[in-house]
Amino acid sequence: MIQLINTAANLVLVVFCLWAVLNKRLDTQVFGTAALSLVAITSFVNIMRPDAFGFWAEQSEVLSNVAVAILAVWFWLRWRKCNCKDKE
């Protein structure tokens, strides 16, 4: 059951990241596009777990956590830029 939940969560991440990168109305810039792409790639590897990836398939959960942390920092910086501009 937990594997099914993990797969569903990874599918949601892949779809969200693809939507965010391909959406013309979102300005992700270079850092955001790189972070979203990294999250999407690691989520895809978590779903597929191909043997050809070797080390990357085994460590994809760790890479996914790092990618999500990078994405969280990016979201925080974008939020701060948009919402704290008037206060400075």
Backbone torsions as a table, in degrees:
resi	resn	phi	psi	omega
1	MET	NA	-42.1	-178.9
2	ILE	-65.3	-33.6	178.0
3	GLN	-66.3	-37.0	177.7
4	LEU	-66.0	-41.1	177.2
5	ILE	-64.3	-42.7	178.2
6	ASN	-61.3	-42.8	178.8
7	THR	-64.7	-43.1	178.7
8	ALA	-63.1	-42.6	178.9
9	ALA	-63.3	-40.9	178.3
10	ASN	-66.9	-36.3	176.2
11	LEU	-64.4	-41.8	177.6
12	VAL	-61.5	-42.6	178.4
13	LEU	-62.4	-43.5	179.5
14	VAL	-61.8	-47.2	-179.1
15	VAL	-63.7	-44.3	179.5
16	PHE	-61.9	-45.2	-178.4
17	CYS	-65.0	-41.8	177.1
18	LEU	-62.8	-43.2	178.9
19	TRP	-61.6	-45.6	-176.6
20	ALA	-65.8	-39.7	-179.0
21	VAL	-73.4	-38.2	-175.8
22	LEU	-86.3	-12.4	-179.5
23	ASN	-73.1	122.3	-178.0
24	LYS	-71.4	-23.0	-177.5
25	ARG	-82.5	-13.5	176.8
26	LEU	-96.2	127.8	178.5
27	ASP	-97.3	88.8	-176.1
28	THR	-82.9	-20.2	-178.1
29	GLN	57.1	-171.0	-172.2
30	VAL	-70.6	-48.6	-177.2
31	PHE	-64.1	-42.4	178.9
32	GLY	-66.8	-41.5	178.1
33	THR	-64.0	-41.6	178.5
34	ALA	-64.3	-43.4	179.9
35	ALA	-65.9	-45.3	178.6
36	LEU	-63.6	-39.0	178.4
37	SER	-65.6	-41.0	178.8
38	LEU	-63.7	-41.7	177.1
39	VAL	-63.9	-43.9	-179.5
40	ALA	-63.7	-42.4	-179.8
41	ILE	-65.0	-46.4	-179.4
42	THR	-67.2	-33.8	176.5
43	SER	-66.7	-40.6	177.0
44	PHE	-62.1	-42.9	178.3
45	VAL	-64.3	-37.5	177.2
46	ASN	-62.5	-34.2	179.9
47	ILE	-74.7	-48.6	-172.6
48	MET	-82.2	-41.8	-175.9
49	ARG	46.2	55.2	-179.7
50	PRO	-72.0	144.0	179.8
51	ASP	-68.1	-24.5	-178.7
52	ALA	-64.5	-24.2	-179.5
53	PHE	-80.1	-14.0	176.4
54	GLY	54.4	-114.8	-177.8
55	PHE	-55.7	-41.7	-176.7
56	TRP	-63.5	-35.8	178.8
57	ALA	-69.2	-36.0	-179.5
58	GLU	-73.5	-34.5	-175.6
59	GLN	-102.5	15.4	-174.0
60	SER	-66.2	-29.1	177.1
61	GLU	-64.6	-42.2	178.5
62	VAL	-65.8	-45.6	178.6
63	LEU	-61.8	-37.2	178.5
64	SER	-64.3	-42.2	178.5
65	ASN	-63.9	-40.7	177.3
66	VAL	-64.1	-43.6	180.0
67	ALA	-63.6	-41.1	178.4
68	VAL	-67.5	-35.7	176.7
69	ALA	-64.7	-42.3	176.6
70	ILE	-62.1	-42.7	179.4
71	LEU	-64.1	-38.0	178.6
72	ALA	-64.7	-41.1	177.1
73	VAL	-63.3	-41.9	178.5
74	TRP	-61.6	-46.6	178.1
75	PHE	-59.6	-42.6	179.4
76	TRP	-62.4	-44.6	178.9
77	LEU	-62.6	-40.7	178.5
78	ARG	-66.9	-41.7	178.4
79	TRP	-62.2	-45.0	-179.4
80	ARG	-63.1	-41.0	179.3
81	LYS	-63.4	-40.5	-177.8
82	CYS	-77.5	-38.1	-171.3
83	ASN	-99.3	-19.7	-176.6
84	CYS	-106.0	5.9	-177.9
85	LYS	-63.5	-39.2	-177.0
86	ASP	-73.4	-24.4	-174.4
87	LYS	-85.0	-14.9	-177.9
88	GLU	-90.9	NA	NA
